[in-house]
Amino acid sequence: MSLESENVLAAPVQRSTTAHLVLFVGVLVVSTAAIFINLAQHRGASPLTIAAGRLTFAAILLTPYALKRHKSEIVAVSTRDRALALLGGGLLAVHFASWITSLTFTSVASSTALVSTNPLFVGLASVVLFHERIRHSVLLGIALTIAGSALIGLSDRSGGHGSQPLLGDLLALVGAITASGYFLVGRELRKRLGIVPYIWMVYSIAAVVLLLWMALAGDSLLGLPAVVYGLLFLLALGPQLTGHTAFNWCLKHLSATFVTVAVLGEPVGSALLALLLLPNQQLAVLQIIGGLVLVAGIGVVSLAEQQER
């Protein structure tokens, strides 16, 4: 699916089918992020370094194409939309920094359960800010996905309680709230902006915010092992430019609530990929049950989305 072809999908059924397929591919690609992040952390990269490197490489890779093919669109963006892009980029930066950092202070179980609550915030904001009506089936699906995510988190006992669990839990919750804001801002901007101008502005702004944050924290992108740079490049090319861009593309064709619910399929994909690619990996019973419950929740919301359309 080309980034340039989003407007050629004329029929609603075709748009819906294509959007669901793009969203599925996005979740699959983003599922590799946990593996790349784990490998980078084991080679000495800090959470802020990983977050900043991911967005910086993504912005650098995208810039030549964006300025060559979409410069006129970028220049024509209104002041209001530039402000919204600044907000979206800032929210994306805080999401990555807070969530990845939370894993240092609290257990994987707590972090996973809390960061997976973002569909609740998106659903609440959709009702309060946009006066949308949430179907009962969507609420049921959201409840199932969050329950499934919690079961997956509870299955991981290796993280213990963390060194500062209250701080870690707070950071994970901040990650959920900022991710929700990022998707809601994206939903609004994608009504007027093409996918390339939108992601170039948001990813670039997020990269600048994270680089400044990293500098203030005393971290640096310089002097890292070559393998870490390779992992950051893969994070930028795969989960960011392919995965997150797929999510942003879908925001024009699917509801923000459904996109955030579908993104919760990432832990399931990550577990399956780890089982295939990493040594000594096993699926716990709770992981299997949680994964099935989570996928069922995504299915319920997907059916409700199709009925709504």
N, C-alpha and C positions, 0 to 999 in steps of 0.2 A: 504494500500500500504506500504510494508516494505521498510525501508531505504536501505536494502541490495539487493533489487530486481530491481534496475533501469536498469541493463544491460541485463535483461532477456526479455525485450520488443523488440522483433525482428522486427516485421512488423511496417513500418512507420505509418500506419493508427492507429494501436494499441497504439503506442507511443504517437501520437497526442491526441487521445481520452483520454488516461489515464492522460496525462499531463494537459489537460483542466480540467478534474475532480479533480485532485490534486490541481490545482490552485484555482478552485472554493471553495474547502474545506478550503484551506489556507486563502482566503479572508473572508470566513464565520467565521473562528476561530479568525482571527486578528480583526474582527469587535467587539469582546468583550473587546478589549484593552481600548477603550474610557470609557467604564463603569467602569472597574477596576481602571483606572487612576483617574477618577472623584471621585470615592469613597475614594481612597487613599489621594488625595489632600484635601478632606473635613475632613480628620482625621489628618491633619497636616504634611503630607509628602511633602517635597520640590520636584520640578521638577528633580533636579540632583539625589536626593535620589531614586526617582521612577525609573529613567533611570538606575542608577548604580545597584539597587536591582534587577531589571528585568534581566539584563545581568549576574550579579554575580550568582544568583540562577540558571539560565539556564546553565552556565558553570559548576557549581558544580554538577548539576544533570546529565550532559552529561559526565563528566570526567571519572568516573569508567568504563562505557561502552566503551568509546572511547579508553582508554588506554588498556583495556583488549582485545578488538576485533580488534583494528586498530593501535596498537603501531608501528608495523613494517612499515606501510604506512606513519604514521606521521613522523617517524625518517627518512624515505627515501625522504621526500619532499625536493626539490632543494632549493638552496639559493635564487634564483630568485622568486620562488613561496612563500617562507617564507616572502620575502620582500613585495610581492603583498598581502599576507594575513595580514601583519602588516598594510599596507595601507587600506585594506578593513575594518579591525577592527577599525582603527582610524576614518574612514569615518562614520561607523555605530554609533560609540560613539558620534561623533559631531552631526550627524543627530538627534538622540534621545534627546541629551542635548539641542540643539538649538531649535528644534521644540516644545518640551514640555515647555521650558522656554518662548518661544514667546507668549504662551497663557497668561502669567502673565502680559505682557506689551501691547499687542494689542488685538483687538477684535477677537472673534472666526471666524467672517466673513473674515477678512483680512488674518488671519493665514491659514484658510482652502484653500482660493483661491490661496495663494502664494505657499504653500507647495505642492499643487496639480499640479504645473507646471513641475514636474520632468520628465514626458514623453517628454517634449520639449527638455530638456537637453540631455536625453538619445538618442532621435532621432537625434539631432544635432551632438552629439559625434559619433554616429554610422556612419554618413555620413563623418565627418571630419577625424576621427581617423581610422575607419575600412573600409572606402570607400564603404559603403553599399548604395544601392538605396532604397529610401523610396517611396512606392507606394502612389499615390494620395488618395486612399481610406484610407490608414493608417493615412495620414495627416488629412483627414476629421474626422476620428474616434478620433484622439487626440484632435482636436478642440472641438468636441462634449463633450468629457469627461471633459475637462477643463472648458467649459461653464457650464456643469452640476454641477461641483464642486463649481464654483463661485455662482451659484444660491442657492445651499445648504448653502453656507457660508452667503450669503445675507439674508437668511431667519432667521438667528439667530441675533436678535437685543439686546439680553440680555447683551452682552459683552461690549456694548458701544464702545468707541474708544480706551479704554485702557489708562494706565497711561503714557506710552511712546510709542506711536504708531509707530514712525519711527524706533526705536530700535526693537520693536516686529516684524515689517514687515521685517526688515533686517534679523533677526534671522530665521523667517519662510522661507525666500528665501535661506538662508544658509542651512536650513534643506532640501529643495528641491534639491539643487545642490549636497550636500553630499550623499543623498539617491541615486541620479542618479549615482554618482561615485561608490557607494557601489555595485549597481546592475551590472555595467559595469565590475568592478573588479571580481565580482562573476562569470559573464559570461565567462571571460577568464580563471579563475582558475578551473572552473567546467569541462573544456575540459580535464584536466589532473588529477584532484583530485576527489576521491569519496566523497559522501555527508557528511559522518560522520567526516573524517579528516578535511574537509573544514570548516564545521560549528563549530567544536570544536576549531579550531585555531582562527577563526574570532570572535566568541562569547567571547572566553577567553581574547583575546587582547582588545576587546571593553570594557569588564568588568574592566580590569586593568586600562585602560585609564580613565574610568568614576570614578573609586574609587579614583584615584589620583586627578582628577579634583574636586571631591566632597570634599576631604580632604583639598585641597587648598582653597576651597570656605567656609570652616568651617562647612560643613555638616557632618553627620555621619549616618551609618546604625544601630548604637547601640541605645538602649533605646526607640525604636518606640513601639507604641501600638501593641498588639498581632494581632489585626485585619489587621493592615497594612502589617505585615509579611505574613499573609495569602493571602492578595491581591497581594503582590509582587511574592509569590510562584505561584499563579494562572496566573499572567502575564508571568512568566517564562515558565510554563508548557504549557499554551495554546498559546497565541499570538506569543511567541518567539520560543519555541522548536517545536511546531506544525505548526503555521502559517508561520513564516519566513523561517523555514526549508523547508516547502512546496514550497515557492517561489524560494529558492535556488536550490531545486531539479529540478524545472521546467526550470531553466536557461540552463540546458543541453539539453532540448528537445524543448524549445520555444524561440523566440527572446526576448532579454532584453526589447525591446520597448513594445512588447505585454504584458510582465509580469508587467511592470510599469503601463501600461494603466489599466490592470485588477485590480491591487491593489487599484486603485481609486474607486473601488466598496465598499471599506471599510466604507465610510461615510453612504452609503445606508444601509449596513448591521447593522451598529451601531445604526442608527435611528430606524430601525425595531426592533432590540433587546431591545432598550431602551423603545420603545412603549409597548413591551410585558412584560418586567421585572421591569421597574421602575414606581413608581406612578406619576400621574399628567403629563404624557408625551403626547404630541400631535404632529401630523405632520402638518406643515404649508403648504399652497398651493405651495409656492416656493420650499419647500423641495421635495414635490411630483413631481413637474415639473422637478426640477433639477435632481432628482433621475432617472426619466424616460429618460431624455436626456443623462445622464451619462451612463446608462445601454445600451442605443442605440449606444453610441460611442464605448463601449466595444464590442458590437456585430459586429459593422462595422470592427473594427480591427481584431476581431476573424475570421471573414469570409475572410479577406485579408490574414491573417496568413495561413489559410487552403488552399487557392488558391495558395499561394507562395510555399507551400510544395507539 
